Amino acid sequence: MKLNHMLMDNNLTKSEMHSVRKFINKKDIILTQSKKVKEFERNWSKWVGVKYSVFVNSGSSANFLTISLLNILNKNKNKNEIIVPSLTWVSDINSVIMNGFKPVFVDINFSNLSMNIDDVIKKISKKTLAVFITHAQGFNGLNKKLLTILKKKKIHLIEDVCESYGATYNKKKLGSFGLISNFSFYYAHHLTTIEGGMVCTNNKRIYEIAKMLRSHGMLRESGNKQLERKLIKKNNNLSPKFIFLYPTLNFRNNEIGAVIGINQLKSLNKNNLLRTKNFKLYLKLLNGNKYWKNFDLIGSSNYAFPIILKTKSIKKRNYFEEELKKVNIEFRRGNAGGGNQLRQPYIKDIVKNINLKNFKNVEYIHFFGYYIGNYPSLKSEKIIKITNFLNSLDL
Ligand SMILES: Cc1ncc(COP(=O)(O)O)c(C=O)c1O
């Protein structure tokens, strides 16, 4: 028996591809970043509930620009630590490192796969500039305790919402709480522009700098005419169109990505409801003696079905993987981003003397956590077959 369950089904509908064809058939169109990008940014800001959005070429670029922005804005160079989760995508950690900050790692919770807030509070120091939370796999990672202490201690909150858009805290969309928030539009995410990402904020100055950082650090990208006039005057021996304010690269997206995004956004709410419905059925049917089921579903907007084995046997885990391969269920071990980032080779020379025993939950997820696909076109009958199969395994 083959179940042939992949991580993602075709995420681009015929009508969305038709809108791209219609767009490129127009006369005299611009394909590089132009009006459609602006339109997508406006629509996206409205959907998230923020004032400004900047469309970039990936979620990782959104992460990188965000931490570069913190670097530019931070005047107190003693504040050089950013608290990060041990379970996240690698670009969250690398943007911290590549911008010269020290990543301070915390453990996670099983219930939402996000940062353990008590551990965050324990690791706040005089050097803490920001907490860079990842809302993992459709769950909300925020709570009142975190928001209160960050406000009290004037520590920035940065949200990575790449895997959780549509999820809410206190009925307000994630991505609208932090000073800056990030989204990815890579193929398997809630919305796709094939490749793409977004940087969101309510702060006008941050918005203007983000636009410059997206495009070679060029002054004319800021959209602030007054600032432009002032700096052109100050730099009167430079060509006004070529004044580069910040060291950065080109992270722009293009009009085709924006046309896809504008059209995908129209079905995002409907698709998120379908994913949530699928997730609830999946959890209802899954055997709680073999798999962890106590997730915090309040405000969640599922991204993929998480599987956390209850067995602590590596032999049984290997058997589990072999059985999934036999029926052709595509899976990823380690949940978001492959498990514990502290175990990855890139971190070895950067963070030393880490005691993995202090990271019990992420360690468990690293060895016994998985995810498999959940997407809007997934039918109940297939979810029944998948859960029957999972429940039948000798775990
Ligand atoms: C939490 C998180 N952050 C960042 C990214 C990076 O996004 P991209 O693949 O678009 O660079 C991902 C990608 O899946 C992610 O899951």
PDBQT file of the ligand as one rigid body, heavy atoms in Angstrom, charges set to zero:
ROOT
HETATM    1  C1  LIG A 401      10.952  29.951  10.637  1.00  0.00    +0.000 C 
HETATM    2  C2  LIG A 401      11.587  30.229   9.315  1.00  0.00    +0.000 A 
HETATM    3  N1  LIG A 401      12.338  31.335   9.162  1.00  0.00    +0.000 NA
HETATM    4  C3  LIG A 401      12.928  31.628   7.985  1.00  0.00    +0.000 A 
HETATM    5  C4  LIG A 401      12.786  30.804   6.885  1.00  0.00    +0.000 A 
HETATM    6  C5  LIG A 401      13.498  31.146   5.621  1.00  0.00    +0.000 C 
HETATM    7  O1  LIG A 401      12.641  31.367   4.566  1.00  0.00    +0.000 OA
HETATM    8  P1  LIG A 401      13.132  31.176   3.031  1.00  0.00    +0.000 P 
HETATM    9  O2  LIG A 401      13.194  29.716   2.782  1.00  0.00    +0.000 OA
HETATM   10  O3  LIG A 401      12.080  31.872   2.249  1.00  0.00    +0.000 OA
HETATM   11  O4  LIG A 401      14.460  31.823   2.938  1.00  0.00    +0.000 OA
HETATM   12  C6  LIG A 401      12.015  29.644   6.990  1.00  0.00    +0.000 A 
HETATM   13  C7  LIG A 401      11.890  28.748   5.835  1.00  0.00    +0.000 C 
HETATM   14  O5  LIG A 401      11.229  27.771   5.782  1.00  0.00    +0.000 OA
HETATM   15  C8  LIG A 401      11.409  29.334   8.234  1.00  0.00    +0.000 A 
HETATM   16  O6  LIG A 401      10.673  28.237   8.399  1.00  0.00    +0.000 OA
ENDROOT
TORSDOF 0
